[in-house]
Amino acid sequence: MAANFSGGPLSRLYLCPQAALQTVPNSAGVATLTNYKLAPHVKWQMKRGEPTLIESEYKTGTGSMQAGVAGRLALSTFSGELDIMLSGAAGTAPNIGALLDNLFGVGGTVVAATSVTYNGADHTATAAVPAFLAALYNESGSGTTQQLGYGGFVQGWSLAIGGNGSLRLSVDGQMFYILESDNWANEDTTGKGGLTTSPVTEPSSPVLAGNMIPDFAASITFGGAAIAEFRSMTIKGSTGRDLRIDGVGKYPDISVTQGRRRISVESLTFADSDGAALATVKNARASKVAMDIIATQGSVAGYIATHTLKAAQFGGATFSESGNGLNIQFDTTPLHASSITNTNEYKLALT
């Protein structure tokens, strides 16, 4: 019988918070599915860290080389695009909450029936960033490869404000390890992450809560002033976090290092005009006066996302034609914390 080829759309992604970096949530070695949330993914890729090859460089009397041996694992990685699908109930985190908790470095602050707010935090000995698990199930057939990545950490991310699509998050990062169903028998105890049974079973009743929202801005202010000429921008961030891979043994260290966090606004674009508020932004690029940006998407309770960007210092600007009009686009505009004791470069409130 011919093989059944996998279909691209036939996949489901689940996200789940983790208490321990190197341990899959389980009960007596069987994966616990209670906290798995179906994620509205557009695409999601996971690449398992394969052992490096230690070449045989010893001399044998010929120019040929002998087979090498397996070395330390390369880091496992992931990348993806997901809709930030709001729950529809103010004060309830979206299905991708585990990913957002990790991206910001701390769980969202919940005010019942009102809001979930995500604000930046550092990874420290007393405030560890919550890891996440990603389970990707291929629904094409029972024999297809199922993947479960655990110990996940976001490193890079971006989202767009303005345009004709949905509010969508792009992410990439590292994982402690990625299990694949067809290689289960070859995994060692550490690689199995506390499991004794291959995690091929998925939740029986997947549910997506809420709905998408458009990515265009319902309102936006720069330094407190509304600018109707705003067209679009992309918020881009780097968490500065890494898993170390140079310790004892073949797996990453059971630890995360916190480096410099960088968040910026890219491709900030306005329709050019003689407006006074826009002129203030134009002048700020020369003086580097810091300015807060607040953008809101959506207008119905349960489907409102508010982005607060602190202390933006505008990059250089370029004028270009856009149809019959003229646009002005700013170069990389970095964001900054409001004081030396804050980590509030970027805050996302869902209400």
ChimeraX attribute file (.defattr): number of C-alpha atoms within 10 A of each C-alpha:
attribute: neighborCount
match mode: 1-to-1
recipient: residues
	/A:1	3
	/A:2	4
	/A:3	7
	/A:4	10
	/A:5	9
	/A:6	14
	/A:7	11
	/A:8	10
	/A:9	11
	/A:10	11
	/A:11	16
	/A:12	17
	/A:13	22
	/A:14	23
	/A:15	23
	/A:16	25
	/A:17	26
	/A:18	19
	/A:19	14
	/A:20	15
	/A:21	24
	/A:22	24
	/A:23	19
	/A:24	26
	/A:25	23
	/A:26	17
	/A:27	12
	/A:28	11
	/A:29	16
	/A:30	16
	/A:31	20
	/A:32	17
	/A:33	17
	/A:34	10
	/A:35	14
	/A:36	20
	/A:37	24
	/A:38	22
	/A:39	27
	/A:40	21
	/A:41	20
	/A:42	14
	/A:43	14
	/A:44	18
	/A:45	13
	/A:46	23
	/A:47	17
	/A:48	22
	/A:49	19
	/A:50	15
	/A:51	15
	/A:52	14
	/A:53	13
	/A:54	12
	/A:55	13
	/A:56	11
	/A:57	11
	/A:58	8
	/A:59	10
	/A:60	9
	/A:61	7
	/A:62	6
	/A:63	6
	/A:64	9
	/A:65	13
	/A:66	11
	/A:67	10
	/A:68	12
	/A:69	11
	/A:70	12
	/A:71	14
	/A:72	19
	/A:73	18
	/A:74	16
	/A:75	21
	/A:76	22
	/A:77	21
	/A:78	21
	/A:79	18
	/A:80	16
	/A:81	19
	/A:82	19
	/A:83	20
	/A:84	24
	/A:85	23
	/A:86	26
	/A:87	21
	/A:88	20
	/A:89	19
	/A:90	22
	/A:91	20
	/A:92	22
	/A:93	25
	/A:94	24
	/A:95	25
	/A:96	23
	/A:97	23
	/A:98	25
	/A:99	25
	/A:100	23
	/A:101	24
	/A:102	24
	/A:103	28
	/A:104	23
	/A:105	24
	/A:106	21
	/A:107	23
	/A:108	23
	/A:109	15
	/A:110	17
	/A:111	13
	/A:112	11
	/A:113	13
	/A:114	15
	/A:115	22
	/A:116	22
	/A:117	19
	/A:118	24
	/A:119	22
	/A:120	22
	/A:121	21
	/A:122	20
	/A:123	19
	/A:124	11
	/A:125	10
	/A:126	6
	/A:127	11
	/A:128	16
	/A:129	24
	/A:130	24
	/A:131	26
	/A:132	26
	/A:133	26
	/A:134	27
	/A:135	25
	/A:136	24
	/A:137	20
	/A:138	20
	/A:139	17
	/A:140	16
	/A:141	14
	/A:142	9
	/A:143	12
	/A:144	16
	/A:145	18
	/A:146	21
	/A:147	23
	/A:148	23
	/A:149	26
	/A:150	30
	/A:151	26
	/A:152	28
	/A:153	29
	/A:154	27
	/A:155	20
	/A:156	20
	/A:157	20
	/A:158	19
	/A:159	21
	/A:160	22
	/A:161	25
	/A:162	21
	/A:163	14
	/A:164	9
	/A:165	13
	/A:166	19
	/A:167	22
	/A:168	22
	/A:169	18
	/A:170	19
	/A:171	23
	/A:172	20
	/A:173	23
	/A:174	25
	/A:175	28
	/A:176	29
	/A:177	29
	/A:178	26
	/A:179	24
	/A:180	19
	/A:181	15
	/A:182	14
	/A:183	10
	/A:184	15
	/A:185	11
	/A:186	9
	/A:187	12
	/A:188	9
	/A:189	10
	/A:190	13
	/A:191	18
	/A:192	22
	/A:193	25
	/A:194	18
	/A:195	20
	/A:196	15
	/A:197	14
	/A:198	19
	/A:199	23
	/A:200	17
	/A:201	11
	/A:202	18
	/A:203	14
	/A:204	7
	/A:205	6
	/A:206	14
	/A:207	11
	/A:208	14
	/A:209	19
	/A:210	16
	/A:211	15
	/A:212	19
	/A:213	20
	/A:214	17
	/A:215	21
	/A:216	21
	/A:217	20
	/A:218	16
	/A:219	16
	/A:220	20
	/A:221	18
	/A:222	19
	/A:223	16
	/A:224	12
	/A:225	15
	/A:226	16
	/A:227	18
	/A:228	14
	/A:229	16
	/A:230	21
	/A:231	18
	/A:232	19
	/A:233	20
	/A:234	17
	/A:235	22
	/A:236	19
	/A:237	21
	/A:238	20
	/A:239	25
	/A:240	16
	/A:241	23
	/A:242	17
	/A:243	20
	/A:244	15
	/A:245	18
	/A:246	11
	/A:247	11
	/A:248	9
	/A:249	11
	/A:250	16
	/A:251	22
	/A:252	22
	/A:253	16
	/A:254	14
	/A:255	15
	/A:256	18
	/A:257	13
	/A:258	14
	/A:259	13
	/A:260	9
	/A:261	17
	/A:262	15
	/A:263	23
	/A:264	21
	/A:265	25
	/A:266	21
	/A:267	18
	/A:268	22
	/A:269	21
	/A:270	20
	/A:271	20
	/A:272	18
	/A:273	14
	/A:274	7
	/A:275	11
	/A:276	11
	/A:277	18
	/A:278	21
	/A:279	12
	/A:280	13
	/A:281	20
	/A:282	17
	/A:283	12
	/A:284	18
	/A:285	19
	/A:286	13
	/A:287	10
	/A:288	15
	/A:289	13
	/A:290	19
	/A:291	19
	/A:292	19
	/A:293	21
	/A:294	19
	/A:295	20
	/A:296	21
	/A:297	22
	/A:298	19
	/A:299	14
	/A:300	10
	/A:301	15
	/A:302	21
	/A:303	21
	/A:304	19
	/A:305	26
	/A:306	20
	/A:307	19
	/A:308	20
	/A:309	25
	/A:310	23
	/A:311	23
	/A:312	26
	/A:313	23
	/A:314	27
	/A:315	21
	/A:316	14
	/A:317	18
	/A:318	11
	/A:319	14
	/A:320	13
	/A:321	11
	/A:322	10
	/A:323	7
	/A:324	5
	/A:325	10
	/A:326	13
	/A:327	19
	/A:328	21
	/A:329	21
	/A:330	21
	/A:331	16
	/A:332	20
	/A:333	20
	/A:334	22
	/A:335	25
	/A:336	23
	/A:337	16
	/A:338	14
	/A:339	10
	/A:340	7
	/A:341	7
	/A:342	12
	/A:343	18
	/A:344	20
	/A:345	23
	/A:346	23
	/A:347	17
	/A:348	20
	/A:349	19
	/A:350	28
	/A:351	26
